[in-house]
């Protein structure tokens, strides 16, 4: 018997969503990130300068990596293609031989299927409309239930998001 664990993954997703929503709201209210309270807070804490330095060094190394890839990837592709060319030719000849063998060895099964499948398809065509109606009815019921659940979830998300927005506006962004 397994005990239910706390849903940390969902808590993290909701937390990331709330942080992103708060950041978006702050930027939206102040017009840009440069004027936002979030930027001022990050600058006061010192995270903004460190993240800008990290971004600059990341950009430098990405440019170096791109230049290296431009110079070296074509060379490595040529080496790999010259090495694998012989083996790929062998593979394709063996694969073609396998396909021919399978085609000829399954001739009896294919002939048998050509005889047996048409009566099965005719019986399915006669019974299929009844089954399709039943399946469509079940699918329609599932869609109606899903619509009810999603509308309930959407209304609650909007309600609680507005409460969080008001709280953030009153307590954080003042």
N, C-alpha and C positions, 0 to 999 in steps of 0.2 A: 504494500500500500504506500503510495507516494503522497506526501503532503504538498499542498499548494504553496508555491513560492510567491514571494512578493514580485509584482511585475515591474522590475527596475527598468526594463527596456521601454515600456510605455511611459513611465515617469520621466525618463530622459527625453523621449520624443516630445512630450507635452512641455517639459521645461525649455527645450530648444525652441519650440514653437512660441512659447510665451516671451522668451527673450527676443526672438526675431520680431514678434508683434510689437513689443515695447520699443525696440530700436526703430522699427518702421514708423511708429506713431510719433516718436521724438523727432525724427528727421522730417516727417510730414508737417508737424506743427511748426517747426522752426525754419522750414524751407530748404535746408541743405544740411549736410553733415558738418560743415565748417561752423555753422551757427548753433548746432544742437547741444543739448546738455550732456549727451553721451560723450561727445568729443571733449568737452571741458573736463568731465570726470576722468576720462582716460588720460588726458594730458596731465591733470593734477596728480594722478596716481603714478604716472610715468610709463604706462603701458603703451601709449601712443608713439612715443619716440622709439621705443624698443621694437614695436611692430613695424614701424616705418624702416628702421635699419634692417630688420629681418627681411622685409619685402625687397629692399634694394639689393641685398646680397643674394636673395633667391633669384631675382631678375638677372643679375650678373651671371650666376652659375647656369641659369637656363639658357642664356645666350651662348655661353661657352659650350654647353652640351649640344645646342643646336648646330653650332659651327663644327663641332667634332662629328656629329651625325652626318652633316652634309659632306664632309670630307671622307669619312671612313665607311659608311654604310654601303655605298656603291662598290667599294673594293671588296668588302666582306661578301656581298651578294655575288660578285663574280667568282670568288673563291668557292663559295658554297655551290653555285651552279656548276662549276667545272668538276667538283668532287661528286655531286649527286647526279650528274647527267647520265653517267653509265648505269647507275643503279635504277634510276627512273626508267630508262629504256627497258631494262630487264623486267622491272615491275609491270610496265604496261604490256609487254608481250605475254607475261605469265597471267596477268589479269584478263587479257583478251582470250587466252586459251581457256581459262576458268569459265568465262562467260559462255563460250562456245560449248564447253563440256556440260555446263548446267542446262543450257538450252536443249541440247540433244538428249540428255538423260532424263529430263522432265517431260518429254513428249507424251508419254503415256498418261501422266497425271493431268496434263493440260487437255488431252483429248477426253478423259473421263469428266473433268470439270465442265467442258463444253457440252457434254451430254446431260449432266446432272443439275447444273446451275439454272437453266431456263425454267424447269418446273418449280424450283424453289422461288425464283423471282416472281412467277405468276401467282403463287399462293401468297407471297408477301404483298403483291399489288392488290389482291382482293381483300386482305385483312388490314393492310396498312392504314387506310383512312380512319378506322375505328381507333387504332392505337395512337395515331397522330392527334386526334381530337382529345383523347385522354391526357396525353403528354402536354398538349397546349393548355389544357385546363389547369393542370398542376403548375406549369410554368407561370401562367397568369396569376394564380394564387400566390406563388412565391414572389412575383414582382410587386403585387399589391402589399404584401407583408413587408417587403424590403423598402417600398416607398414610405410606408408608415414609420418604420424604424428610422430611416434617414431623415424624414421631416422632424421627428421627435429629437433626434440627435442634433440636427441643424438648429432648431429653435433653442435648445439648451446651450449649445456652443455660442450662439449669438448672445444669449442672455448673460452667461458667465463671462464672456469676453468683454461685454460692455461694462460689467461690474469691475473686472480687473482693470480696464482702461480708465474708469472713473477713479479707482483707488490709486493707480499710478499717477494720474493727473493731479490728484489732491495731495498725495504724499511724496512723490518722487520728483515730478517735473514742475514743482512750484518754485 
